[in-house]
């Protein structure tokens, strides 16, 4: 199939592109390539450097004629969204509308949209399932949820199928070692350099970490399942930041004491997502626990002697 991947040079997107190529699909990547990790441009696919709001995007769709669109291109920083809400809305919401317009005009069969647990806000119960109330605490959470609504609206107005995937905290190869979403990558890179990882707050806050290979598997499943569905993609298993740090130290065999700093304002104390609906309707389940995922990353690092986890080659 002809498959277009927006954000295909990013952390999750580049891993999805590899999986699609392995399945024999014809892949086109649309990305701004604005990040430092420009080496994630896959040499085995056609890459187009373009903003989602560029008028020439209509030509890209018309000439490539995608049957499926994986839409991952986004402004992904919660903190940046709070400082630059207009930028966040332009990229995430208006950018999604631009993609949906082209999907309808060019008779795309399905869009697979990458959303976020940030849409839920403060949990009212655990694990958070897809019926949980929506109350985002950031501009990022709002823009991701608004985009979900636009996906559903365009589906109702036109013959466009969709699957929406709400990710927990994704970690894995090619993740940039900075920002609030990359705590696993940050810890690993710090510890491998014999530096103390920084833990904000007391470290007892819990998160639900999902390995990028499991996220890729969920996206592959969505090619043929999950019609007009919304699914949590998670491990359904909370782990504290302290325990996460301990796992990295154990796997790397390092004896380093973390540094504790004041908690970040607005951080949610505990969060984990119920993934049973994805298990039932996508026929998907995570294959890696947090120890197995980090151990695979570390082994890859040693075997390939890469400078950092974000520079893992294709």
KAMOTA-V246073 format. One record per residue. N is the residue number from 1. RES is the residue in one letter. SS is DSSP state (H for helix, E for strand, L for the rest). Layout:
[[N | RES | SS] [N | RES | SS]]
This chain:
[[1 | X | L] [2 | X | E] [3 | X | E] [4 | X | E] [5 | X | E] [6 | X | E] [7 | X | L] [8 | X | L] [9 | X | L] [10 | X | L] [11 | X | H] [12 | X | H] [13 | X | H] [14 | X | H] [15 | X | H] [16 | X | H] [17 | X | H] [18 | X | H] [19 | X | H] [20 | X | H] [21 | X | H] [22 | X | H] [23 | X | L] [24 | X | L] [25 | X | L] [26 | X | E] [27 | X | E] [28 | X | E] [29 | X | E] [30 | X | E] [31 | X | E] [32 | X | L] [33 | X | L] [34 | X | L] [35 | X | L] [36 | X | L] [37 | X | L] [38 | X | H] [39 | X | H] [40 | X | H] [41 | X | L] [42 | X | L] [43 | X | L] [44 | X | L] [45 | X | L] [46 | X | E] [47 | X | E] [48 | X | E] [49 | X | E] [50 | X | L] [51 | X | L] [52 | X | L] [53 | X | L] [54 | X | L] [55 | X | L] [56 | X | L] [57 | X | H] [58 | X | H] [59 | X | H] [60 | X | H] [61 | X | H] [62 | X | H] [63 | X | H] [64 | X | H] [65 | X | L] [66 | X | L] [67 | X | L] [68 | X | E] [69 | X | E] [70 | X | E] [71 | X | E] [72 | X | L] [73 | X | L] [74 | X | L] [75 | X | L] [76 | X | L] [77 | X | L] [78 | X | H] [79 | X | H] [80 | X | H] [81 | X | H] [82 | X | H] [83 | X | H] [84 | X | L] [85 | X | H] [86 | X | H] [87 | X | H] [88 | X | H] [89 | X | H] [90 | X | H] [91 | X | H] [92 | X | H] [93 | X | H] [94 | X | H] [95 | X | H] [96 | X | H] [97 | X | H] [98 | X | H] [99 | X | H] [100 | X | H] [101 | X | H] [102 | X | H] [103 | X | H] [104 | X | H] [105 | X | H] [106 | X | L] [107 | X | L] [108 | X | L] [109 | X | L] [110 | X | E] [111 | X | E] [112 | X | E] [113 | X | E] [114 | X | E] [115 | X | E] [116 | X | E] [117 | X | H] [118 | X | H] [119 | X | H] [120 | X | L] [121 | X | L] [122 | X | L] [123 | X | L] [124 | X | L] [125 | X | L] [126 | X | L] [127 | X | L] [128 | X | E] [129 | X | L] [130 | X | L] [131 | X | L] [132 | X | L] [133 | X | L] [134 | X | L] [135 | X | L] [136 | X | L] [137 | X | L] [138 | X | L] [139 | X | H] [140 | X | H] [141 | X | H] [142 | X | H] [143 | X | H] [144 | X | H] [145 | X | H] [146 | X | H] [147 | X | H] [148 | X | H] [149 | X | H] [150 | X | H] [151 | X | H] [152 | X | H] [153 | X | H] [154 | X | H] [155 | X | H] [156 | X | H] [157 | X | H] [158 | X | L] [159 | X | L] [160 | X | L] [161 | X | E] [162 | X | E] [163 | X | E] [164 | X | E] [165 | X | E] [166 | X | E] [167 | X | E] [168 | X | L] [169 | X | E] [170 | X | E] [171 | X | E] [172 | X | L] [173 | X | L] [174 | X | L] [175 | X | L] [176 | X | L] [177 | X | L] [178 | X | L] [179 | X | L] [180 | X | L] [181 | X | L] [182 | X | L] [183 | X | H] [184 | X | H] [185 | X | H] [186 | X | H] [187 | X | H] [188 | X | H] [189 | X | H] [190 | X | H] [191 | X | H] [192 | X | H] [193 | X | L] [194 | X | L] [195 | X | L] [196 | X | L] [197 | X | L] [198 | X | E] [199 | X | E] [200 | X | E] [201 | X | L] [202 | X | L] [203 | X | L] [204 | X | L] [205 | X | L] [206 | X | E] [207 | X | E] [208 | X | L] [209 | X | E] [210 | X | E] [211 | X | E] [212 | X | H] [213 | X | H] [214 | X | H] [215 | X | H] [216 | X | H] [217 | X | H] [218 | X | H] [219 | X | H] [220 | X | H] [221 | X | H] [222 | X | L] [223 | X | L] [224 | X | L] [225 | X | L] [226 | X | L] [227 | X | L] [228 | X | L] [229 | X | E] [230 | X | E] [231 | X | E] [232 | X | E] [233 | X | E] [234 | X | L] [235 | X | L] [236 | X | L] [237 | X | L] [238 | X | L] [239 | X | E] [240 | X | E] [241 | X | H] [242 | X | H] [243 | X | H] [244 | X | H] [245 | X | H] [246 | X | H] [247 | X | H] [248 | X | H] [249 | X | H] [250 | X | H] [251 | X | H] [252 | X | H] [253 | X | L] [254 | X | L] [255 | X | L] [256 | X | L] [257 | X | L] [258 | X | L] [259 | X | E] [260 | X | E] [261 | X | E] [262 | X | L] [263 | X | L] [264 | X | L] [265 | X | L] [266 | X | L] [267 | X | L] [268 | X | L] [269 | X | L] [270 | X | E] [271 | X | L] [272 | X | L] [273 | X | E] [274 | X | L] [275 | X | L] [276 | X | H] [277 | X | H] [278 | X | H] [279 | X | H] [280 | X | H] [281 | X | H] [282 | X | L] [283 | X | L] [284 | X | L] [285 | X | L] [286 | X | L] [287 | X | L] [288 | X | L] [289 | X | L] [290 | X | H] [291 | X | H] [292 | X | H] [293 | X | H] [294 | X | H] [295 | X | H] [296 | X | H] [297 | X | H] [298 | X | H] [299 | X | H] [300 | X | H] [301 | X | H] [302 | X | H] [303 | X | H] [304 | X | H] [305 | X | L] [306 | X | L] [307 | X | L] [308 | X | L] [309 | X | H] [310 | X | H] [311 | X | H] [312 | X | L] [313 | X | L] [314 | X | L]]
